[in-house]
């Protein structure tokens, strides 16, 4: 599903007056999610899942082109854990 398709579904299900309003609502949700994760907060949608920032440790890897071993630095990533409601809906 693309962003445009999601906006169309939000427009239809939320009965918003225009697709532009639906896109504004989606952008506001995504922006709020991004801001919360940027400061290290976790975001939970009950029945859907949760997003949290975790630190990945430094590790060794290999350059696939040359086979040379490289050091991959530690970094932060976003982890999504699926909720029971979503897991059951996908089954």
VENHU-V250364 format. One record per run of one state. SS is the DSSP state (@ for helix, = for strand, . for the rest). FROM is the first residue (numbers start at 1). LEN is the number of residues. If there is no record, write none. Layout:
[[SS;FROM;LEN] [SS;FROM;LEN]]
This chain:
[[.;1;2] [@;3;12] [.;15;4] [@;19;20] [.;39;4] [=;43;3] [.;46;3] [=;49;8] [.;57;2] [=;59;4] [.;63;6] [=;69;4] [.;73;2] [=;75;8] [.;83;1] [@;84;7] [.;91;1]]
